[in-house]
């Protein structure tokens, strides 16, 4: 299978989604760290992938690349990473060949030679005809990932598509399963696998002639593009964690101006990258729900290290370590992060807050939100209109935006210096709304 890199396209789409039409070609290329020629070539390639994914769609269903990243509150849209998975996970010839193989094996059990004949008859003229070695390699891959299974019997082995789960469901059960997967794919993390499963179920519904019953019963709008785009690294990272192997990558800090660094293969034009080449032992992945950010927690030369996943490029597996070493590094990291709101490892301090219940409302949504998001903090009733929330947390950098989001329903009591900071911030905000003229 082709091992294509998503790095440039992911950073391209992230910047495109965040900036829209704010940059011209030269500014966009400079911000991304590529040439204008590479910008034009990448944009053209993305448009070609978008068009290839939409073959067979009606004019109303198809869309331009720019339209794909503009969301409407009343329309659901697939995340940007999804069409990269569809178009770049395998080469075009492999995509065509695997589609033909799966279609053939869905109808009946076939041998490798019979499948080779089917592919030779059905492959378009501009694609190479597969040989026996290629077909057997495809079958091995499809069997490993559970898409097909080998029938019991003597050689030559016969293979059939593994569709029993879907085939055994009634029409109503299949529709209910599709709706369930659609909800989870849009609300749980990671999401891309759920979207791919949803597409598979949608195809099964179409084969039964139930396409008219596929309705978008729920509407979703994504606010964090990086949440989905950064999922491209998850499979490699989790693979390294399970195998106790190190990861090698080029890290470009999100605080830097450039978001991508191309690796020049010509030594005459080799240039120094603004990123840092690192080899670390990955320990765990943390997701920040408030900002939609993924973090990689790892052990390196500086001890416990934290990386925002959007800065990772060229992620590759490296050397393995012993189980004892991995366990020791993981335990050390968990001790440091034990009282972290997300990943902060500053000195612990006690934060004490008074929350005010909503006036004139029978539903105490403030209390419910504190209970669901307040992690290990404790709640003590103070009066009918207020309650006290207290938590020991590493630093206040990460918990401060959460407290601020409650507005006037939250009063910081301790530490005193944090209370003063909030007072100064709210006074500054108030000054923004003061009239310019006294007679306004």
LINGIPE-V141664 format. One record per run of one state. SS is the DSSP state (2 for helix, 1 for strand, 0 for the rest). FROM is the first residue (numbers start at 1). TO is the last residue. If there is no record, write none. Layout:
{{SS	FROM	TO} {SS	FROM	TO}}
This chain:
{{0	1	6} {2	7	19} {0	20	24} {2	25	32} {0	33	35} {2	36	53} {0	54	64} {2	65	68} {0	69	79} {2	80	88} {0	89	91} {2	92	107} {0	108	109} {1	110	110} {0	111	111} {2	112	122} {0	123	131} {2	132	144} {0	145	147} {1	148	150} {0	151	158} {1	159	161} {0	162	163} {2	164	167} {0	168	170} {2	171	187} {0	188	191} {2	192	207} {0	208	210} {2	211	213} {0	214	224} {2	225	243} {0	244	244} {1	245	251} {0	252	266} {2	267	269} {0	270	275} {1	276	288} {0	289	292} {1	293	300} {0	301	302} {1	303	308} {2	309	311} {1	312	320} {0	321	322} {2	323	336} {0	337	347} {1	348	356} {0	357	364} {2	365	373} {0	374	377} {1	378	381} {0	382	385} {1	386	394} {0	395	396} {2	397	404} {0	405	406} {2	407	409} {1	410	414} {0	415	415} {2	416	432} {0	433	440}}
